[in-house]
Amino acid sequence: MMQAPKPSPGPHKARECLPLILLLRNRLKYALTGKEVTSIMMQRLIKVDGKVRTDKTYPTGLMDVVEIEKTNEFFRLLYDVKGRFVVHRISKEEAGYKLCRVKDVKYGSKGIPCVITHDGRTIRYPDPLIKANDTVVLDIETGKIKDFVKFDVGNMVVITGGRNRGRAGIMIHREKHKGTFDICHVKDAAGNTFATRMANVFVIGKGTTPLITMPKGKGVKLTILEEAARRNNK
């Protein structure tokens, strides 16, 4: 019988996260067993978003930055075009910030304005122009907002849910449906267009330039025949 590690309660949903044990053992191959992962974690060698984590089932999710100080390596968790988590290697400069999707803007106690992000953060006193569905560029060291990108037609987006998860492109149209889900139409770099719910759309860049580096494939989904042809050409 196979045992699967259950993620600890944390900033990401259980179905939308990757426990650190799977990241270190199954993806990065730094350990062979769970016990080895525990000994790595207890040496306080692993940082997630700039904070040392010692829980081997700590949930890492979309856009999280994982740092291994001893090897001077930095990784960002993203989706590939088939909707699977990919541990994408990044530079030290890029590891200094992360993108957060704004889920809600509201007033906290004593009327302090706050934004709630997709990774469970509450950031106080944001720019008053930031609204729900926008993306903020968060400085990991200070926890402050450096910049933000509006949820607008013409910006680069990546899909974070549904059957198009992991695909990237330019938002070309947005439909509002009263009483049901708003729909966004996206066009990828290969010229293919597809539609998804607005809740699945994460803005990652102003215009056509992304604020982060993308994993292999650059968010363009190939057909089965194109994939077969690419394999045969290798």
DRENDO-1510 file (C-alpha; in Angstrom, 1 decimal, always signed):
<recs>
REC; n; res; u; v; w
REC; 1; MET; +0.0; +0.0; +0.0 .
REC; 2; MET; +1.3; +3.5; -1.0 .
REC; 3; GLN; +1.4; +6.2; +1.7 .
REC; 4; ALA; +0.9; +9.8; +0.5 .
REC; 5; PRO; +1.9; +12.6; +2.7 .
REC; 6; LYS; -1.0; +14.8; +3.7 .
REC; 7; PRO; -0.2; +18.5; +3.5 .
REC; 8; SER; -0.3; +20.4; +6.8 .
REC; 9; PRO; -2.8; +23.2; +7.1 .
REC; 10; GLY; -1.3; +26.4; +5.6 .
REC; 11; PRO; -1.6; +29.1; +3.0 .
REC; 12; HIS; -2.6; +26.9; +0.1 .
REC; 13; LYS; -5.5; +24.5; -0.3 .
REC; 14; ALA; -4.7; +20.8; +0.1 .
REC; 15; ARG; -5.6; +20.1; -3.5 .
REC; 16; GLU; -3.6; +23.0; -4.9 .
REC; 17; CYS; -0.2; +22.5; -3.1 .
REC; 18; LEU; +2.9; +20.3; -3.0 .
REC; 19; PRO; +4.2; +19.2; +0.4 .
REC; 20; LEU; +7.9; +20.0; +0.9 .
REC; 21; ILE; +8.7; +16.3; +1.3 .
REC; 22; LEU; +7.5; +15.6; -2.3 .
REC; 23; LEU; +9.4; +18.6; -3.5 .
REC; 24; LEU; +12.8; +17.5; -1.9 .
REC; 25; ARG; +12.5; +13.8; -2.3 .
REC; 26; ASN; +10.5; +13.2; -5.5 .
REC; 27; ARG; +11.2; +16.3; -7.6 .
REC; 28; LEU; +14.7; +17.6; -6.6 .
REC; 29; LYS; +16.0; +14.1; -5.5 .
REC; 30; TYR; +17.9; +15.6; -2.5 .
REC; 31; ALA; +16.6; +12.7; -0.3 .
REC; 32; LEU; +15.7; +9.0; -0.8 .
REC; 33; THR; +13.4; +8.6; +2.2 .
REC; 34; GLY; +11.1; +10.6; +4.4 .
REC; 35; LYS; +13.6; +10.3; +7.3 .
REC; 36; GLU; +16.3; +12.0; +5.2 .
REC; 37; VAL; +13.9; +14.8; +4.3 .
REC; 38; THR; +13.2; +15.3; +8.1 .
REC; 39; SER; +17.0; +15.6; +8.8 .
REC; 40; ILE; +17.4; +18.1; +6.0 .
REC; 41; MET; +14.5; +20.2; +7.3 .
REC; 42; MET; +15.7; +20.1; +10.9 .
REC; 43; GLN; +19.0; +21.6; +9.9 .
REC; 44; ARG; +16.9; +24.7; +8.9 .
REC; 45; LEU; +18.3; +24.6; +5.4 .
REC; 46; ILE; +15.0; +25.1; +3.5 .
REC; 47; LYS; +13.3; +28.5; +3.2 .
REC; 48; VAL; +9.8; +29.1; +1.7 .
REC; 49; ASP; +9.2; +32.7; +0.8 .
REC; 50; GLY; +12.2; +33.8; +2.9 .
REC; 51; LYS; +11.1; +31.9; +6.0 .
REC; 52; VAL; +12.8; +28.8; +7.4 .
REC; 53; ARG; +10.3; +25.9; +7.4 .
REC; 54; THR; +10.9; +22.7; +9.4 .
REC; 55; ASP; +7.6; +20.9; +8.7 .
REC; 56; LYS; +8.2; +18.3; +6.0 .
REC; 57; THR; +4.5; +18.4; +4.9 .
REC; 58; TYR; +4.4; +22.3; +4.8 .
REC; 59; PRO; +2.2; +23.1; +1.7 .
REC; 60; THR; +4.0; +25.0; -1.1 .
REC; 61; GLY; +1.8; +26.3; -3.8 .
REC; 62; LEU; +1.7; +28.4; -7.0 .
REC; 63; MET; +4.3; +31.3; -7.1 .
REC; 64; ASP; +6.0; +30.2; -3.9 .
REC; 65; VAL; +9.8; +30.7; -3.8 .
REC; 66; VAL; +11.8; +27.8; -2.3 .
REC; 67; GLU; +15.4; +28.6; -1.3 .
REC; 68; ILE; +18.1; +26.1; -0.5 .
REC; 69; GLU; +20.9; +28.2; +1.0 .
REC; 70; LYS; +23.6; +25.5; +1.2 .
REC; 71; THR; +23.5; +24.9; -2.6 .
REC; 72; ASN; +22.6; +28.5; -3.4 .
REC; 73; GLU; +19.5; +27.3; -5.4 .
REC; 74; PHE; +16.2; +29.0; -5.9 .
REC; 75; PHE; +13.0; +27.6; -7.3 .
REC; 76; ARG; +9.5; +28.9; -8.1 .
REC; 77; LEU; +6.5; +26.6; -8.1 .
REC; 78; LEU; +4.5; +27.0; -11.4 .
REC; 79; TYR; +2.2; +24.8; -13.5 .
REC; 80; ASP; +3.3; +23.2; -16.8 .
REC; 81; VAL; +0.9; +23.2; -19.8 .
REC; 82; LYS; -0.6; +19.9; -18.6 .
REC; 83; GLY; -1.6; +21.4; -15.3 .
REC; 84; ARG; +1.0; +19.7; -13.2 .
REC; 85; PHE; +3.3; +21.4; -10.7 .
REC; 86; VAL; +6.7; +22.1; -12.0 .
REC; 87; VAL; +9.7; +23.2; -9.8 .
REC; 88; HIS; +11.2; +26.0; -12.0 .
REC; 89; ARG; +14.7; +27.1; -11.3 .
REC; 90; ILE; +15.2; +30.9; -11.0 .
REC; 91; SER; +18.0; +33.4; -10.4 .
REC; 92; LYS; +18.7; +35.0; -7.0 .
REC; 93; GLU; +17.4; +38.4; -8.3 .
REC; 94; GLU; +14.0; +36.8; -9.3 .
REC; 95; ALA; +13.8; +35.0; -6.0 .
REC; 96; GLY; +13.5; +38.3; -4.2 .
REC; 97; TYR; +9.9; +38.8; -5.2 .
REC; 98; LYS; +6.7; +36.8; -5.9 .
REC; 99; LEU; +3.4; +37.5; -7.6 .
REC; 100; CYS; +0.2; +37.4; -5.6 .
REC; 101; ARG; -3.3; +37.4; -7.0 .
REC; 102; VAL; -5.6; +39.7; -5.0 .
REC; 103; LYS; -8.7; +37.8; -3.9 .
REC; 104; ASP; -10.4; +40.5; -1.9 .
REC; 105; VAL; -10.0; +44.2; -0.9 .
REC; 106; LYS; -11.6; +45.1; +2.4 .
REC; 107; TYR; -11.4; +47.3; +5.5 .
REC; 108; GLY; -10.0; +45.6; +8.7 .
REC; 109; SER; -10.3; +46.8; +12.3 .
REC; 110; LYS; -10.3; +50.6; +12.8 .
REC; 111; GLY; -11.0; +51.0; +9.1 .
REC; 112; ILE; -7.6; +50.0; +7.9 .
REC; 113; PRO; -7.7; +49.0; +4.2 .
REC; 114; CYS; -6.3; +45.5; +3.4 .
REC; 115; VAL; -5.8; +43.2; +0.4 .
REC; 116; ILE; -6.2; +39.4; +0.8 .
REC; 117; THR; -4.0; +37.4; -1.6 .
REC; 118; HIS; -4.2; +33.9; -3.0 .
REC; 119; ASP; -1.5; +32.6; -0.6 .
REC; 120; GLY; -3.3; +33.7; +2.5 .
REC; 121; ARG; -1.6; +37.0; +3.1 .
REC; 122; THR; -3.3; +40.1; +4.5 .
REC; 123; ILE; -1.4; +43.2; +3.4 .
REC; 124; ARG; -2.3; +46.5; +5.0 .
REC; 125; TYR; -2.5; +50.0; +3.4 .
REC; 126; PRO; -2.2; +48.9; -0.2 .
REC; 127; ASP; -2.3; +51.4; -3.2 .
REC; 128; PRO; -6.0; +52.5; -3.5 .
REC; 129; LEU; -6.0; +51.6; -7.2 .
REC; 130; ILE; -5.5; +47.9; -6.4 .
REC; 131; LYS; -8.8; +45.9; -6.8 .
REC; 132; ALA; -9.8; +42.3; -6.7 .
REC; 133; ASN; -8.3; +40.0; -9.4 .
REC; 134; ASP; -5.3; +42.4; -9.9 .
REC; 135; THR; -1.8; +41.0; -9.3 .
REC; 136; VAL; +0.7; +42.5; -6.8 .
REC; 137; VAL; +4.5; +42.1; -6.9 .
REC; 138; LEU; +5.5; +41.3; -3.3 .
REC; 139; ASP; +9.0; +41.9; -1.9 .
REC; 140; ILE; +9.7; +38.7; +0.0 .
REC; 141; GLU; +12.1; +40.2; +2.4 .
REC; 142; THR; +9.9; +43.1; +3.6 .
REC; 143; GLY; +6.5; +41.7; +2.8 .
REC; 144; LYS; +5.6; +45.0; +1.1 .
REC; 145; ILE; +4.0; +45.6; -2.3 .
REC; 146; LYS; +6.6; +46.8; -4.8 .
REC; 147; ASP; +4.3; +47.1; -7.9 .
REC; 148; PHE; +1.0; +45.9; -9.2 .
REC; 149; VAL; -0.6; +44.9; -12.5 .
REC; 150; LYS; -4.3; +45.6; -13.3 .
REC; 151; PHE; -6.6; +42.8; -14.4 .
REC; 152; ASP; -7.0; +44.3; -17.9 .
REC; 153; VAL; -7.5; +43.1; -21.5 .
REC; 154; GLY; -4.1; +43.1; -23.3 .
REC; 155; ASN; -2.1; +41.9; -20.3 .
REC; 156; MET; -0.3; +38.5; -20.1 .
REC; 157; VAL; -2.0; +35.9; -17.9 .
REC; 158; VAL; -1.6; +32.3; -16.8 .
REC; 159; ILE; -4.5; +29.9; -16.1 .
REC; 160; THR; -4.5; +28.4; -12.6 .
REC; 161; GLY; -7.6; +26.1; -12.8 .
REC; 162; GLY; -9.8; +24.1; -15.1 .
REC; 163; ARG; -8.6; +22.0; -18.0 .
REC; 164; ASN; -6.5; +24.9; -19.4 .
REC; 165; ARG; -4.4; +25.1; -16.3 .
REC; 166; GLY; -0.8; +26.0; -17.0 .
REC; 167; ARG; -1.5; +27.7; -20.3 .
REC; 168; ALA; -0.4; +31.3; -20.8 .
REC; 169; GLY; -1.3; +34.0; -23.2 .
REC; 170; ILE; -2.8; +37.5; -23.6 .
REC; 171; MET; -6.3; +38.3; -22.4 .
REC; 172; ILE; -8.2; +39.4; -25.4 .
REC; 173; HIS; -11.8; +39.7; -24.1 .
REC; 174; ARG; -13.8; +39.5; -20.9 .
REC; 175; GLU; -17.5; +38.7; -20.7 .
REC; 176; LYS; -19.7; +39.5; -17.8 .
REC; 177; HIS; -22.5; +37.2; -17.0 .
REC; 178; LYS; -24.9; +38.3; -14.4 .
REC; 179; GLY; -25.8; +35.6; -11.9 .
REC; 180; THR; -23.1; +33.2; -13.2 .
REC; 181; PHE; -19.4; +33.0; -13.9 .
REC; 182; ASP; -17.6; +35.8; -15.8 .
REC; 183; ILE; -15.6; +34.4; -18.8 .
REC; 184; CYS; -12.2; +35.5; -20.0 .
REC; 185; HIS; -10.9; +34.7; -23.5 .
REC; 186; VAL; -7.1; +34.2; -23.9 .
REC; 187; LYS; -4.9; +34.0; -26.9 .
REC; 188; ASP; -1.5; +32.1; -26.6 .
REC; 189; ALA; +1.8; +32.7; -28.4 .
REC; 190; ALA; +0.9; +30.2; -31.1 .
REC; 191; GLY; -2.3; +32.0; -31.9 .
REC; 192; ASN; -4.7; +29.5; -30.3 .
REC; 193; THR; -7.7; +31.0; -28.4 .
REC; 194; PHE; -9.5; +29.5; -25.4 .
REC; 195; ALA; -11.9; +30.6; -22.7 .
REC; 196; THR; -12.0; +30.0; -19.0 .
REC; 197; ARG; -13.7; +31.4; -15.8 .
REC; 198; MET; -12.4; +34.7; -14.5 .
REC; 199; ALA; -11.5; +33.0; -11.2 .
REC; 200; ASN; -8.9; +30.9; -13.0 .
REC; 201; VAL; -7.0; +33.8; -14.6 .
REC; 202; PHE; -3.8; +35.1; -12.9 .
REC; 203; VAL; -2.2; +38.2; -14.5 .
REC; 204; ILE; +1.6; +37.7; -14.7 .
REC; 205; GLY; +2.7; +40.7; -16.8 .
REC; 206; LYS; +2.1; +44.1; -18.2 .
REC; 207; GLY; +1.4; +43.8; -21.9 .
REC; 208; THR; +3.2; +40.8; -23.5 .
REC; 209; THR; +6.2; +40.7; -21.1 .
REC; 210; PRO; +5.9; +38.4; -18.1 .
REC; 211; LEU; +7.3; +39.6; -14.7 .
REC; 212; ILE; +8.6; +36.1; -14.0 .
REC; 213; THR; +10.5; +33.5; -16.1 .
REC; 214; MET; +8.2; +30.8; -17.5 .
REC; 215; PRO; +8.9; +27.0; -17.4 .
REC; 216; LYS; +9.7; +24.9; -20.5 .
REC; 217; GLY; +7.0; +25.3; -23.2 .
REC; 218; LYS; +6.2; +29.0; -22.2 .
REC; 219; GLY; +2.6; +28.1; -21.5 .
REC; 220; VAL; +1.8; +27.0; -25.1 .
REC; 221; LYS; -0.1; +23.7; -25.2 .
REC; 222; LEU; +0.7; +21.5; -28.2 .
REC; 223; THR; -1.7; +19.0; -29.8 .
REC; 224; ILE; -1.0; +15.3; -29.5 .
REC; 225; LEU; +0.3; +15.3; -33.1 .
REC; 226; GLU; +2.6; +18.2; -32.5 .
REC; 227; GLU; +4.0; +16.6; -29.3 .
REC; 228; ALA; +4.6; +13.3; -31.3 .
REC; 229; ALA; +6.4; +15.2; -34.1 .
REC; 230; ARG; +8.6; +17.1; -31.5 .
REC; 231; ARG; +9.5; +13.8; -29.9 .
REC; 232; ASN; +10.4; +12.2; -33.2 .
REC; 233; ASN; +12.6; +15.2; -34.2 .
REC; 234; LYS; +14.8; +14.8; -31.1 .
</recs>
